[in-house]
């Protein structure tokens, strides 16, 4: 791969932005996954294991997402 530093930087920014976008979308699904207990039906021990294995989220991050959802209701 023969990229200039600027092109490499632009690709890093683009892929980073895309990763953030998809991670945010995944996070938006977690409250419904938790409510339906989908993680159990798919063989995961907990919502935390589900989020970590599928999206690399920490337990603390998942707790914050679920607590925010609970507080909004």
PyMOL Python script that loads the backbone (N, CA, C, O; Angstrom):
from pymol import cmd

cmd.read_pdbstr("""\
ATOM      1  N   UNK A   1       0.850  -1.164   0.000  1.00  0.00           N
ATOM      2  CA  UNK A   1       0.000   0.000   0.000  1.00  0.00           C
ATOM      3  C   UNK A   1       0.903   1.236   0.000  1.00  0.00           C
ATOM      4  O   UNK A   1       1.759   1.395   0.870  1.00  0.00           O
ATOM      5  N   UNK A   2       0.699   2.088  -0.972  1.00  0.00           N
ATOM      6  CA  UNK A   2       1.533   3.277  -1.119  1.00  0.00           C
ATOM      7  C   UNK A   2       0.681   4.518  -0.879  1.00  0.00           C
ATOM      8  O   UNK A   2       0.147   5.101  -1.823  1.00  0.00           O
ATOM      9  N   UNK A   3       0.554   4.923   0.387  1.00  0.00           N
ATOM     10  CA  UNK A   3      -0.276   6.059   0.758  1.00  0.00           C
ATOM     11  C   UNK A   3       0.590   7.197   1.271  1.00  0.00           C
ATOM     12  O   UNK A   3       1.611   6.980   1.924  1.00  0.00           O
ATOM     13  N   UNK A   4       0.170   8.396   0.966  1.00  0.00           N
ATOM     14  CA  UNK A   4       0.822   9.547   1.578  1.00  0.00           C
ATOM     15  C   UNK A   4       0.367   9.628   3.029  1.00  0.00           C
ATOM     16  O   UNK A   4      -0.629   9.013   3.410  1.00  0.00           O
ATOM     17  N   UNK A   5       1.093  10.381   3.826  1.00  0.00           N
ATOM     18  CA  UNK A   5       0.699  10.561   5.222  1.00  0.00           C
ATOM     19  C   UNK A   5      -0.686  11.180   5.312  1.00  0.00           C
ATOM     20  O   UNK A   5      -1.482  10.786   6.165  1.00  0.00           O
ATOM     21  N   UNK A   6      -0.984  12.131   4.456  1.00  0.00           N
ATOM     22  CA  UNK A   6      -2.282  12.805   4.480  1.00  0.00           C
ATOM     23  C   UNK A   6      -3.412  11.841   4.122  1.00  0.00           C
ATOM     24  O   UNK A   6      -4.462  11.851   4.763  1.00  0.00           O
ATOM     25  N   UNK A   7      -3.201  11.012   3.105  1.00  0.00           N
ATOM     26  CA  UNK A   7      -4.225  10.042   2.712  1.00  0.00           C
ATOM     27  C   UNK A   7      -4.440   9.007   3.823  1.00  0.00           C
ATOM     28  O   UNK A   7      -5.573   8.628   4.118  1.00  0.00           O
ATOM     29  N   UNK A   8      -3.359   8.565   4.424  1.00  0.00           N
ATOM     30  CA  UNK A   8      -3.457   7.615   5.529  1.00  0.00           C
ATOM     31  C   UNK A   8      -4.235   8.227   6.691  1.00  0.00           C
ATOM     32  O   UNK A   8      -5.089   7.569   7.286  1.00  0.00           O
ATOM     33  N   UNK A   9      -3.939   9.483   7.013  1.00  0.00           N
ATOM     34  CA  UNK A   9      -4.649  10.186   8.080  1.00  0.00           C
ATOM     35  C   UNK A   9      -6.133  10.311   7.752  1.00  0.00           C
ATOM     36  O   UNK A   9      -6.973  10.089   8.624  1.00  0.00           O
ATOM     37  N   UNK A  10      -6.468  10.659   6.521  1.00  0.00           N
ATOM     38  CA  UNK A  10      -7.864  10.790   6.107  1.00  0.00           C
ATOM     39  C   UNK A  10      -8.601   9.454   6.232  1.00  0.00           C
ATOM     40  O   UNK A  10      -9.750   9.418   6.672  1.00  0.00           O
ATOM     41  N   UNK A  11      -7.950   8.369   5.850  1.00  0.00           N
ATOM     42  CA  UNK A  11      -8.563   7.044   5.994  1.00  0.00           C
ATOM     43  C   UNK A  11      -8.786   6.697   7.464  1.00  0.00           C
ATOM     44  O   UNK A  11      -9.826   6.145   7.824  1.00  0.00           O
ATOM     45  N   UNK A  12      -7.814   7.019   8.308  1.00  0.00           N
ATOM     46  CA  UNK A  12      -7.972   6.765   9.745  1.00  0.00           C
ATOM     47  C   UNK A  12      -9.149   7.546  10.298  1.00  0.00           C
ATOM     48  O   UNK A  12      -9.945   7.004  11.064  1.00  0.00           O
ATOM     49  N   UNK A  13      -9.272   8.806   9.923  1.00  0.00           N
ATOM     50  CA  UNK A  13     -10.396   9.622  10.379  1.00  0.00           C
ATOM     51  C   UNK A  13     -11.720   9.042   9.899  1.00  0.00           C
ATOM     52  O   UNK A  13     -12.673   8.938  10.671  1.00  0.00           O
ATOM     53  N   UNK A  14     -11.776   8.666   8.632  1.00  0.00           N
ATOM     54  CA  UNK A  14     -13.007   8.116   8.057  1.00  0.00           C
ATOM     55  C   UNK A  14     -13.421   6.836   8.776  1.00  0.00           C
ATOM     56  O   UNK A  14     -14.572   6.697   9.191  1.00  0.00           O
ATOM     57  N   UNK A  15     -12.481   5.899   8.924  1.00  0.00           N
ATOM     58  CA  UNK A  15     -12.810   4.634   9.574  1.00  0.00           C
ATOM     59  C   UNK A  15     -13.144   4.839  11.046  1.00  0.00           C
ATOM     60  O   UNK A  15     -14.021   4.160  11.580  1.00  0.00           O
ATOM     61  N   UNK A  16     -12.466   5.756  11.702  1.00  0.00           N
ATOM     62  CA  UNK A  16     -12.774   6.069  13.092  1.00  0.00           C
ATOM     63  C   UNK A  16     -14.176   6.627  13.237  1.00  0.00           C
ATOM     64  O   UNK A  16     -14.907   6.250  14.152  1.00  0.00           O
ATOM     65  N   UNK A  17     -14.557   7.527  12.335  1.00  0.00           N
ATOM     66  CA  UNK A  17     -15.911   8.083  12.352  1.00  0.00           C
ATOM     67  C   UNK A  17     -16.961   7.001  12.123  1.00  0.00           C
ATOM     68  O   UNK A  17     -17.998   6.983  12.785  1.00  0.00           O
ATOM     69  N   UNK A  18     -16.687   6.108  11.192  1.00  0.00           N
ATOM     70  CA  UNK A  18     -17.618   5.018  10.909  1.00  0.00           C
ATOM     71  C   UNK A  18     -17.744   4.083  12.105  1.00  0.00           C
ATOM     72  O   UNK A  18     -18.846   3.651  12.445  1.00  0.00           O
ATOM     73  N   UNK A  19     -16.633   3.775  12.733  1.00  0.00           N
ATOM     74  CA  UNK A  19     -16.668   2.892  13.904  1.00  0.00           C
ATOM     75  C   UNK A  19     -17.498   3.525  15.016  1.00  0.00           C
ATOM     76  O   UNK A  19     -18.296   2.845  15.662  1.00  0.00           O
ATOM     77  N   UNK A  20     -17.313   4.827  15.240  1.00  0.00           N
ATOM     78  CA  UNK A  20     -18.075   5.523  16.271  1.00  0.00           C
ATOM     79  C   UNK A  20     -19.569   5.496  15.951  1.00  0.00           C
ATOM     80  O   UNK A  20     -20.397   5.263  16.831  1.00  0.00           O
ATOM     81  N   UNK A  21     -19.902   5.733  14.689  1.00  0.00           N
ATOM     82  CA  UNK A  21     -21.307   5.737  14.266  1.00  0.00           C
ATOM     83  C   UNK A  21     -21.965   4.383  14.533  1.00  0.00           C
ATOM     84  O   UNK A  21     -23.065   4.331  15.083  1.00  0.00           O
ATOM     85  N   UNK A  22     -21.315   3.306  14.158  1.00  0.00           N
ATOM     86  CA  UNK A  22     -21.897   1.978  14.325  1.00  0.00           C
ATOM     87  C   UNK A  22     -21.931   1.558  15.789  1.00  0.00           C
ATOM     88  O   UNK A  22     -22.843   0.850  16.216  1.00  0.00           O
ATOM     89  N   UNK A  23     -20.934   1.995  16.559  1.00  0.00           N
ATOM     90  CA  UNK A  23     -20.944   1.695  17.995  1.00  0.00           C
ATOM     91  C   UNK A  23     -22.120   2.398  18.677  1.00  0.00           C
ATOM     92  O   UNK A  23     -22.773   1.814  19.542  1.00  0.00           O
ATOM     93  N   UNK A  24     -22.388   3.630  18.297  1.00  0.00           N
ATOM     94  CA  UNK A  24     -23.520   4.362  18.860  1.00  0.00           C
ATOM     95  C   UNK A  24     -24.840   3.687  18.508  1.00  0.00           C
ATOM     96  O   UNK A  24     -25.749   3.619  19.336  1.00  0.00           O
ATOM     97  N   UNK A  25     -24.943   3.193  17.291  1.00  0.00           N
ATOM     98  CA  UNK A  25     -26.165   2.481  16.888  1.00  0.00           C
ATOM     99  C   UNK A  25     -26.332   1.203  17.713  1.00  0.00           C
ATOM    100  O   UNK A  25     -27.437   0.884  18.152  1.00  0.00           O
ATOM    101  N   UNK A  26     -25.242   0.481  17.921  1.00  0.00           N
ATOM    102  CA  UNK A  26     -25.284  -0.729  18.741  1.00  0.00           C
ATOM    103  C   UNK A  26     -25.740  -0.391  20.155  1.00  0.00           C
ATOM    104  O   UNK A  26     -26.588  -1.081  20.721  1.00  0.00           O
ATOM    105  N   UNK A  27     -25.178   0.670  20.722  1.00  0.00           N
ATOM    106  CA  UNK A  27     -25.540   1.098  22.080  1.00  0.00           C
ATOM    107  C   UNK A  27     -27.031   1.428  22.168  1.00  0.00           C
ATOM    108  O   UNK A  27     -27.666   1.172  23.191  1.00  0.00           O
ATOM    109  N   UNK A  28     -27.576   1.984  21.117  1.00  0.00           N
ATOM    110  CA  UNK A  28     -28.994   2.308  21.107  1.00  0.00           C
ATOM    111  C   UNK A  28     -29.888   1.078  21.146  1.00  0.00           C
ATOM    112  O   UNK A  28     -31.043   1.165  21.564  1.00  0.00           O
ATOM    113  N   UNK A  29     -29.373  -0.052  20.722  1.00  0.00           N
ATOM    114  CA  UNK A  29     -30.141  -1.300  20.729  1.00  0.00           C
ATOM    115  C   UNK A  29     -30.105  -2.018  22.077  1.00  0.00           C
ATOM    116  O   UNK A  29     -30.982  -2.831  22.370  1.00  0.00           O
ATOM    117  N   UNK A  30     -29.109  -1.725  22.889  1.00  0.00           N
ATOM    118  CA  UNK A  30     -28.914  -2.481  24.133  1.00  0.00           C
ATOM    119  C   UNK A  30     -30.112  -2.476  25.081  1.00  0.00           C
ATOM    120  O   UNK A  30     -30.431  -3.531  25.629  1.00  0.00           O
ATOM    121  N   UNK A  31     -30.793  -1.351  25.306  1.00  0.00           N
ATOM    122  CA  UNK A  31     -31.943  -1.418  26.214  1.00  0.00           C
ATOM    123  C   UNK A  31     -33.017  -2.412  25.756  1.00  0.00           C
ATOM    124  O   UNK A  31     -33.614  -3.103  26.582  1.00  0.00           O
ATOM    125  N   UNK A  32     -33.259  -2.483  24.472  1.00  0.00           N
ATOM    126  CA  UNK A  32     -34.259  -3.433  23.960  1.00  0.00           C
ATOM    127  C   UNK A  32     -33.745  -4.869  24.067  1.00  0.00           C
ATOM    128  O   UNK A  32     -34.508  -5.776  24.396  1.00  0.00           O
ATOM    129  N   UNK A  33     -32.458  -5.079  23.791  1.00  0.00           N
ATOM    130  CA  UNK A  33     -31.853  -6.409  23.950  1.00  0.00           C
ATOM    131  C   UNK A  33     -31.995  -6.861  25.399  1.00  0.00           C
ATOM    132  O   UNK A  33     -32.314  -8.020  25.667  1.00  0.00           O
ATOM    133  N   UNK A  34     -31.758  -5.942  26.329  1.00  0.00           N
ATOM    134  CA  UNK A  34     -31.869  -6.253  27.755  1.00  0.00           C
ATOM    135  C   UNK A  34     -33.317  -6.555  28.150  1.00  0.00           C
ATOM    136  O   UNK A  34     -33.590  -7.519  28.865  1.00  0.00           O
ATOM    137  N   UNK A  35     -34.225  -5.726  27.678  1.00  0.00           N
ATOM    138  CA  UNK A  35     -35.646  -5.904  27.991  1.00  0.00           C
ATOM    139  C   UNK A  35     -36.165  -7.261  27.504  1.00  0.00           C
ATOM    140  O   UNK A  35     -36.916  -7.936  28.208  1.00  0.00           O
ATOM    141  N   UNK A  36     -35.760  -7.647  26.303  1.00  0.00           N
ATOM    142  CA  UNK A  36     -36.217  -8.924  25.727  1.00  0.00           C
ATOM    143  C   UNK A  36     -35.401 -10.119  26.192  1.00  0.00           C
ATOM    144  O   UNK A  36     -35.760 -11.266  25.924  1.00  0.00           O
ATOM    145  N   UNK A  37     -34.292  -9.847  26.897  1.00  0.00           N
ATOM    146  CA  UNK A  37     -33.356 -10.887  27.319  1.00  0.00           C
ATOM    147  C   UNK A  37     -32.849 -11.694  26.117  1.00  0.00           C
ATOM    148  O   UNK A  37     -32.649 -12.906  26.197  1.00  0.00           O
ATOM    149  N   UNK A  38     -32.652 -10.998  25.028  1.00  0.00           N
ATOM    150  CA  UNK A  38     -32.154 -11.625  23.801  1.00  0.00           C
ATOM    151  C   UNK A  38     -30.776 -12.246  24.011  1.00  0.00           C
ATOM    152  O   UNK A  38     -30.461 -13.282  23.426  1.00  0.00           O
ATOM    153  N   UNK A  39     -29.964 -11.617  24.838  1.00  0.00           N
ATOM    154  CA  UNK A  39     -28.613 -12.127  25.094  1.00  0.00           C
ATOM    155  C   UNK A  39     -28.660 -13.548  25.664  1.00  0.00           C
ATOM    156  O   UNK A  39     -27.803 -14.370  25.339  1.00  0.00           O
ATOM    157  N   UNK A  40     -29.657 -13.846  26.513  1.00  0.00           N
ATOM    158  CA  UNK A  40     -29.779 -15.194  27.083  1.00  0.00           C
ATOM    159  C   UNK A  40     -30.173 -16.198  26.010  1.00  0.00           C
ATOM    160  O   UNK A  40     -29.637 -17.304  25.952  1.00  0.00           O
ATOM    161  N   UNK A  41     -31.113 -15.800  25.163  1.00  0.00           N
ATOM    162  CA  UNK A  41     -31.574 -16.723  24.113  1.00  0.00           C
ATOM    163  C   UNK A  41     -30.495 -16.991  23.074  1.00  0.00           C
ATOM    164  O   UNK A  41     -30.560 -17.988  22.355  1.00  0.00           O
ATOM    165  N   UNK A  42     -29.506 -16.110  22.990  1.00  0.00           N
ATOM    166  CA  UNK A  42     -28.409 -16.312  22.040  1.00  0.00           C
ATOM    167  C   UNK A  42     -27.189 -16.938  22.697  1.00  0.00           C
ATOM    168  O   UNK A  42     -26.122 -17.018  22.087  1.00  0.00           O
ATOM    169  N   UNK A  43     -27.347 -17.387  23.951  1.00  0.00           N
ATOM    170  CA  UNK A  43     -26.300 -18.155  24.608  1.00  0.00           C
ATOM    171  C   UNK A  43     -25.269 -17.342  25.387  1.00  0.00           C
ATOM    172  O   UNK A  43     -24.225 -17.878  25.757  1.00  0.00           O
ATOM    173  N   UNK A  44     -25.534 -16.080  25.641  1.00  0.00           N
ATOM    174  CA  UNK A  44     -24.614 -15.267  26.424  1.00  0.00           C
ATOM    175  C   UNK A  44     -25.026 -15.325  27.891  1.00  0.00           C
ATOM    176  O   UNK A  44     -26.212 -15.398  28.210  1.00  0.00           O
ATOM    177  N   UNK A  45     -24.045 -15.292  28.771  1.00  0.00           N
ATOM    178  CA  UNK A  45     -24.288 -15.364  30.202  1.00  0.00           C
ATOM    179  C   UNK A  45     -24.969 -14.099  30.717  1.00  0.00           C
ATOM    180  O   UNK A  45     -25.804 -14.166  31.619  1.00  0.00           O
ATOM    181  N   UNK A  46     -24.616 -12.947  30.148  1.00  0.00           N
ATOM    182  CA  UNK A  46     -25.162 -11.671  30.621  1.00  0.00           C
ATOM    183  C   UNK A  46     -25.178 -10.645  29.489  1.00  0.00           C
ATOM    184  O   UNK A  46     -24.588 -10.865  28.431  1.00  0.00           O
ATOM    185  N   UNK A  47     -25.855  -9.531  29.723  1.00  0.00           N
ATOM    186  CA  UNK A  47     -25.857  -8.423  28.774  1.00  0.00           C
ATOM    187  C   UNK A  47     -24.445  -7.867  28.616  1.00  0.00           C
ATOM    188  O   UNK A  47     -24.081  -7.363  27.553  1.00  0.00           O
ATOM    189  N   UNK A  48     -23.653  -7.963  29.685  1.00  0.00           N
ATOM    190  CA  UNK A  48     -22.288  -7.452  29.652  1.00  0.00           C
ATOM    191  C   UNK A  48     -21.408  -8.288  28.729  1.00  0.00           C
ATOM    192  O   UNK A  48     -20.619  -7.748  27.954  1.00  0.00           O
ATOM    193  N   UNK A  49     -21.551  -9.613  28.817  1.00  0.00           N
ATOM    194  CA  UNK A  49     -20.804 -10.503  27.923  1.00  0.00           C
ATOM    195  C   UNK A  49     -21.233 -10.259  26.471  1.00  0.00           C
ATOM    196  O   UNK A  49     -20.391 -10.197  25.576  1.00  0.00           O
ATOM    197  N   UNK A  50     -22.519 -10.123  26.247  1.00  0.00           N
ATOM    198  CA  UNK A  50     -23.075  -9.851  24.918  1.00  0.00           C
ATOM    199  C   UNK A  50     -22.434  -8.603  24.315  1.00  0.00           C
ATOM    200  O   UNK A  50     -21.936  -8.636  23.190  1.00  0.00           O
ATOM    201  N   UNK A  51     -22.451  -7.507  25.068  1.00  0.00           N
ATOM    202  CA  UNK A  51     -21.927  -6.233  24.568  1.00  0.00           C
ATOM    203  C   UNK A  51     -20.414  -6.272  24.384  1.00  0.00           C
ATOM    204  O   UNK A  51     -19.888  -5.675  23.444  1.00  0.00           O
ATOM    205  N   UNK A  52     -19.722  -6.962  25.263  1.00  0.00           N
ATOM    206  CA  UNK A  52     -18.269  -7.047  25.150  1.00  0.00           C
ATOM    207  C   UNK A  52     -17.852  -7.855  23.923  1.00  0.00           C
ATOM    208  O   UNK A  52     -16.970  -7.443  23.170  1.00  0.00           O
ATOM    209  N   UNK A  53     -18.490  -9.004  23.729  1.00  0.00           N
ATOM    210  CA  UNK A  53     -18.099  -9.869  22.617  1.00  0.00           C
ATOM    211  C   UNK A  53     -18.526  -9.323  21.266  1.00  0.00           C
ATOM    212  O   UNK A  53     -17.811  -9.496  20.279  1.00  0.00           O
ATOM    213  N   UNK A  54     -19.681  -8.666  21.203  1.00  0.00           N
ATOM    214  CA  UNK A  54     -20.162  -8.175  19.913  1.00  0.00           C
ATOM    215  C   UNK A  54     -19.630  -6.797  19.539  1.00  0.00           C
ATOM    216  O   UNK A  54     -19.459  -6.493  18.358  1.00  0.00           O
ATOM    217  N   UNK A  55     -19.366  -5.957  20.552  1.00  0.00           N
ATOM    218  CA  UNK A  55     -18.975  -4.580  20.224  1.00  0.00           C
ATOM    219  C   UNK A  55     -17.791  -4.061  21.032  1.00  0.00           C
ATOM    220  O   UNK A  55     -17.385  -2.912  20.858  1.00  0.00           O
ATOM    221  N   UNK A  56     -17.234  -4.882  21.904  1.00  0.00           N
ATOM    222  CA  UNK A  56     -16.080  -4.449  22.678  1.00  0.00           C
ATOM    223  C   UNK A  56     -16.390  -3.421  23.749  1.00  0.00           C
ATOM    224  O   UNK A  56     -15.511  -2.658  24.148  1.00  0.00           O
ATOM    225  N   UNK A  57     -17.637  -3.389  24.222  1.00  0.00           N
ATOM    226  CA  UNK A  57     -18.028  -2.420  25.245  1.00  0.00           C
ATOM    227  C   UNK A  57     -17.658  -2.930  26.638  1.00  0.00           C
ATOM    228  O   UNK A  57     -17.723  -4.128  26.912  1.00  0.00           O
ATOM    229  N   UNK A  58     -17.273  -2.010  27.501  1.00  0.00           N
ATOM    230  CA  UNK A  58     -16.944  -2.375  28.876  1.00  0.00           C
ATOM    231  C   UNK A  58     -18.226  -2.529  29.691  1.00  0.00           C
ATOM    232  O   UNK A  58     -19.290  -2.039  29.311  1.00  0.00           O
ATOM    233  N   UNK A  59     -18.098  -3.216  30.812  1.00  0.00           N
ATOM    234  CA  UNK A  59     -19.237  -3.399  31.712  1.00  0.00           C
ATOM    235  C   UNK A  59     -19.739  -2.040  32.199  1.00  0.00           C
ATOM    236  O   UNK A  59     -20.947  -1.825  32.296  1.00  0.00           O
ATOM    237  N   UNK A  60     -18.830  -1.133  32.503  1.00  0.00           N
ATOM    238  CA  UNK A  60     -19.207   0.196  32.972  1.00  0.00           C
ATOM    239  C   UNK A  60     -20.010   0.955  31.913  1.00  0.00           C
ATOM    240  O   UNK A  60     -20.996   1.621  32.229  1.00  0.00           O
ATOM    241  N   UNK A  61     -19.587   0.851  30.688  1.00  0.00           N
ATOM    242  CA  UNK A  61     -20.296   1.527  29.590  1.00  0.00           C
ATOM    243  C   UNK A  61     -21.725   0.978  29.455  1.00  0.00           C
ATOM    244  O   UNK A  61     -22.672   1.746  29.284  1.00  0.00           O
ATOM    245  N   UNK A  62     -21.872  -0.321  29.532  1.00  0.00           N
ATOM    246  CA  UNK A  62     -23.197  -0.948  29.427  1.00  0.00           C
ATOM    247  C   UNK A  62     -24.074  -0.510  30.599  1.00  0.00           C
ATOM    248  O   UNK A  62     -25.254  -0.213  30.414  1.00  0.00           O
ATOM    249  N   UNK A  63     -23.505  -0.470  31.796  1.00  0.00           N
ATOM    250  CA  UNK A  63     -24.279  -0.020  32.963  1.00  0.00           C
ATOM    251  C   UNK A  63     -24.789   1.406  32.760  1.00  0.00           C
ATOM    252  O   UNK A  63     -25.947   1.707  33.053  1.00  0.00           O
ATOM    253  N   UNK A  64     -23.913   2.282  32.257  1.00  0.00           N
ATOM    254  CA  UNK A  64     -24.334   3.668  32.017  1.00  0.00           C
ATOM    255  C   UNK A  64     -25.443   3.747  30.981  1.00  0.00           C
ATOM    256  O   UNK A  64     -26.387   4.518  31.150  1.00  0.00           O
ATOM    257  N   UNK A  65     -25.348   2.973  29.923  1.00  0.00           N
ATOM    258  CA  UNK A  65     -26.376   2.981  28.875  1.00  0.00           C
ATOM    259  C   UNK A  65     -27.720   2.525  29.449  1.00  0.00           C
ATOM    260  O   UNK A  65     -28.750   3.155  29.208  1.00  0.00           O
ATOM    261  N   UNK A  66     -27.701   1.442  30.198  1.00  0.00           N
ATOM    262  CA  UNK A  66     -28.949   0.911  30.755  1.00  0.00           C
ATOM    263  C   UNK A  66     -29.518   1.829  31.833  1.00  0.00           C
ATOM    264  O   UNK A  66     -30.738   1.956  31.943  1.00  0.00           O
ATOM    265  N   UNK A  67     -28.677   2.461  32.620  1.00  0.00           N
ATOM    266  CA  UNK A  67     -29.152   3.396  33.644  1.00  0.00           C
ATOM    267  C   UNK A  67     -29.746   4.644  33.022  1.00  0.00           C
ATOM    268  O   UNK A  67     -30.748   5.163  33.514  1.00  0.00           O
ATOM    269  N   UNK A  68     -29.153   5.128  31.959  1.00  0.00           N
ATOM    270  CA  UNK A  68     -29.697   6.302  31.265  1.00  0.00           C
ATOM    271  C   UNK A  68     -31.079   5.978  30.722  1.00  0.00           C
ATOM    272  O   UNK A  68     -32.003   6.782  30.851  1.00  0.00           O
ATOM    273  N   UNK A  69     -31.225   4.824  30.126  1.00  0.00           N
ATOM    274  CA  UNK A  69     -32.513   4.403  29.575  1.00  0.00           C
ATOM    275  C   UNK A  69     -33.564   4.322  30.690  1.00  0.00           C
ATOM    276  O   UNK A  69     -34.696   4.775  30.520  1.00  0.00           O
ATOM    277  N   UNK A  70     -33.177   3.741  31.826  1.00  0.00           N
ATOM    278  CA  UNK A  70     -34.095   3.599  32.945  1.00  0.00           C
ATOM    279  C   UNK A  70     -34.536   4.981  33.462  1.00  0.00           C
ATOM    280  O   UNK A  70     -35.707   5.192  33.779  1.00  0.00           O
ATOM    281  N   UNK A  71     -33.584   5.905  33.537  1.00  0.00           N
ATOM    282  CA  UNK A  71     -33.895   7.250  34.026  1.00  0.00           C
ATOM    283  C   UNK A  71     -34.772   8.033  33.047  1.00  0.00           C
ATOM    284  O   UNK A  71     -35.535   8.903  33.468  1.00  0.00           O
ATOM    285  N   UNK A  72     -34.675   7.741  31.765  1.00  0.00           N
ATOM    286  CA  UNK A  72     -35.496   8.429  30.774  1.00  0.00           C
ATOM    287  C   UNK A  72     -36.942   7.960  30.815  1.00  0.00           C
ATOM    288  O   UNK A  72     -37.846   8.712  30.451  1.00  0.00           O
ATOM    289  N   UNK A  73     -37.168   6.746  31.248  1.00  0.00           N
ATOM    290  CA  UNK A  73     -38.528   6.208  31.315  1.00  0.00           C
ATOM    291  C   UNK A  73     -39.185   6.732  32.514  1.00  0.00           C
ATOM    292  O   UNK A  73     -40.344   6.409  32.774  1.00  0.00           O
TER     293      UNK A  73
END
""", "prot")
cmd.dss("prot")
cmd.show_as("cartoon", "prot")
cmd.util.cbc("prot")
cmd.orient("prot")
